Amino acid sequence: MIDESFHIPVLTEEVIDLLLVKKSGTFLDVTSGFGGHSAAILEELNGGSLIATDQDPEAIRFLKSKFKTEKRISIHQARFSELHKLFSANDFDGILADIGISSYQLDTAERGFSFMKDGPLDMRMNQNIGEDASSWLNNASEQEISNIIWKYGEEKKAKRIAKAIVEARKSFKIRTTKELAEIILEETPRRFNDKKHPATKTFQAIRIFINNELEELDLLLDFASKHLKIGGRTCIISFHSLEDRMVKRFFRDHSRRDPKLSKLPNLADDSSFKLVTKAIKPSENEMNINPRSRSATLRVIERIK
């Protein structure tokens, strides 16, 4: 049985305040997970409805149990890349995405996301599809591993780490999170003043690659830009710089005149969106209560025509 206390939703008050402009509207939570934000939305709705999606089958089972008596919500298992197919005829008054990994997933050793607990090196958001991290890591070339660690983890020691991984797998198949973490730690020892474990960026990079996360996010942004009603808002919470840069650029580019035309005189601004607020970070109080919220960034855009 899943304990809801595993996952504390971040920036909930800010999301509710900025997303629910029309409380009788139709909303979409595309990362419903274990229902934290979804429950808060339902609590505030006044005649509205909510569609909740997630790609994790375990989360879907939990959501269906949690909201089994709730008539205002419908629940669907879906990746971002499947939203166009599922909801091609739908437009929404608000779309919410809390990008990344839940505390439950991170703290469950069997999911293989974290080096803090030893478990199988899996890292798939949906363990029923795709190649797991162990299979990829034991078969990919040194160059490919290095490229992925650098591209998605922005790890300066990517080449050294990739070389160490390839050397280690000559002796044994890398199957667990502990084995991978120890290979990285031996190659890049932790200094006494390091706040982050040396394996942090590598684990992040492999997870992003295995789940195709940035490509999926790009498809979500495209979906949201096409399926918001006028006056509707999209709220996206991200947890690392790669995601946040993508969201920031997409929102910026869709809420201003085409830069190529910006110097032409007397040309009206024809953008269909506006930025609602600057990037929002958690309060000191929230960060003290939930330390994992420290890296969260919320951005909001509204359709204006």
N, C-alpha and C positions, 0 to 999 in steps of 0.2 A: 504493500500500500504506500503510495507516494505521500510524503508529508509536505503540505503546502508551504511550510515555513522555510523549506529549502530555497525558495525563490521569492525575493522581495522585489516587486516592480518598482522601477525608478521613475522619478519625476512625475508621479501620478497626478498630483494636484495641478501641476503646470499643463499636463496633457489634457486633463478634463476641462480646464479653463479655456484652453486655446482650440481644442478640437470641437467641443460641443456647442457651437454657435447656435445651432438649431436643434433643440433637444427632442423634437418630434421627427427628426430625420432618420435616414438610413446610413449606418456606419459599417466600416469594414476594418477588422483587426486582423492583419495578415501574419502576425506572430503571437497568436493568442497564448501559446505555451501552456502554462498552468493557471491561466485565467485571472491573473492579477489586474491587468488593465481592463480586460473585458468585464470583470465584475464591477469595477469602478464606473465604467461607461453605463452598464445596465442600471446601476443604482441612480444615475442622474437622468436617464431618459424619461421623457414624458410623452408617451405615445409613439416613440420611435422603435427602431429595431436594429439588431446587430448581426452581422455575419462574421464568424470567427474561423480563421484558417491557421494551419500549422503543418509543417512537413514531417514532424516527428510522430510516428504512430502511437508511441507511449503517451505523448501529450494529448493526442486526439481521444484516446480512451479515457484519460483523466477528465478532459473537458466535458465529454458526454455524460460522465457520472456526476461531475460537479454541477452541471446545469440541466440535469435530467427533467426537472419540473419547470424550467424556465421556457416560456412560450415565445419570448421575443428574440431568441437567438437561434441561428442555424449554424452547424459546425461541419467543416469540410477539411479533409486532408489534402494539402496542395503545396507545391513549391511556388515561388514567385513566377516562374516561367509558365505555370499552368493557369494563372489568374485570367489571362485573356480568353482562354478557352472556356473556363467555368462561368465567367461573369461578363461575357462580351455584350450582353444586353442590359447590363446594370450600370447605373451612375450613382454616386454616393455623396452624401453631405459631409463625410469625413472619412479619411483613411489613415490608419495608424500602423507603424512598423517599429518594433523594438529589435533592432538588428543585433545578431550575435548569438551567443550561447547563454543558456539559463544557468543559474546557480545549481539547479538540480542536475543538469547534464554534466556540469563541471565537477560536481562533488560525487557523482556516481562512477566508481572505478571501472565498472564494466563498459562504460561508454568510451573510455580511452582518450578523453580530451585533456586530462591534466597529468602533469608529472608529480603532483603532490600526493597522489594515491596510485599505487601500482595496479595496473589492469591491462587487459588486452589492448594493443595499439590499433584501435578501430577508427575513431574520430568522425564517423558518418552521422549526420543528423537523422537520417533514416537508414537504419542498419539492414533493411531489406533490399536495398538497391546499391549498385555501384561498388567500386573497389575500395577496400579499407586501407588505412594508412600503412599497415604492416606490409601488405602485398605490394603496394606501390614502392615503398622505401627499399624493399629487398630486391627490386627488379629494375628500378630506374637507373639511368646513367649518372655518374658523378656530376656531369655538367648540368643535367636536368635538375637534380636535387639542389645544386648550388643556385641555379637560376630561380627556382621556386622560393628558396629560403630568402634570397635577396629581394625578389619582386614582391612577395606578400608579407615578409617579415621585416624588411628593411634592415636585415642583419648584416653588419659590416664584416663579420667573420664567416660569411656564408661559404666561401671556398674551403676554408679550413674545416668547418663542420661537415661539409659534404664529403670531403676526403676521408675524414675520420669515420663517417658512417660506412662508406664503401670498404674501408680497411677492416672494420669490425665485422661486417657481414660475411667476410671471407672465412671467419672462424665460427660464426653462429648466425642463425636467422634471427633478426630483430623482431621480437613478437610482443614486447610489453612496453608500457610507458616508462617504467623504471630503467629498462635496458637502454632506451634511447636517451633518456635524461643523463644517465651515467656516461655514455659515450660523449655527449656534448660537454658535460662537466669536466671530464678528463682532458678534453682538448682546450676548453676555455674555462679554467678554474675561476671560482667565485672569489672576488676580492672582498675584504672585510667591510668595505663601505658600499658595496653593491646593494641597491634596493630590490633589483629584479634578479631572479634566478637566470643564469646564462641560457637556459633552455626556453625561456619564455617566448622569444620572437620566432624561434624555429617551430615550436609547437603551434603557434598562431598561424604561421605561414602554411604548414602542412594541412591544418584544419581548413583554412580558406581554400586551398587548392583542391582538396578531396571533395569538398562540398560545392565547388564552383561558385563561391559566395559573391564575388564581385560581379560576375556575369549575371547572376540571379538578381542582384541589387539593381543593375542597369535595367533589367526587364521590369522590375517593380516600379522604378521611377517612370518608365515609359507608360506603364499601365495607369499609374496614378495621374499622370498628366492628361490622359485621355478619358478617364472615368470619374472625374470630379464634376459635380454640379456647380453652376455659378454660385459663388458664396461659400462653396465647400472648401475644406482645408485638408492638407496632408501634413501629418506630424511624423517625423522620423527621428528616432533615437539611435545614435551610433556609439560605438565603444572604442574604435581605434582610428588612426589618422587616415588610412586608406579609404575606409567607408565614408568618413566625414568629408573628406575632400571631394569625393564623388557627389555626395548629396549637396554640398555647398555650391559646387560648380553647376550642377543641374538646376538647382533652384535659382541661382544667379542668372544663368543664361536664359531661363524661361520667364524671367520677371523684368527684363529690360529690352530695349531696342537692339536689333542685330548690330553688333559692333562694326560690321562692315559698312553699315549705313549711317552710323552715328554722326558723321561730319556733314551729311547732306542737310541743307537748310530747309526749315519749315516742314519737316517730316514728322508726322504724328507718331506717338508711341503706340505701337500696335500689339504690345505684349498682352497675353491673356491671363497672366498671373502677377501677384505681388507678394513680396516678402512681408510676413506679418510681424516679425520681431527679429532681433539679433539672436545669435546662437545662445542657448540657455544651458547653464551648468547647474548641477545640484547645489543646494544650500549647504552651508557648513553643518547644519543640524542633520540633514539627510546623509551626508557623507560620514558623519560620526556614527549614525545608526546603522548604515549600510555601506561599509568601506568599498564594496565593489561598484558603487555608483560613481566613484571619483572620476572615472574615465568617460562617463556618459555625456553626450552632447545632443541637445534637442534643437531641431530646425523645423520651421513651419512656413508653408506657402499656401496662398489662397487663390482660387480661380476667380477672376473678376469679370471675365466675359467669354 
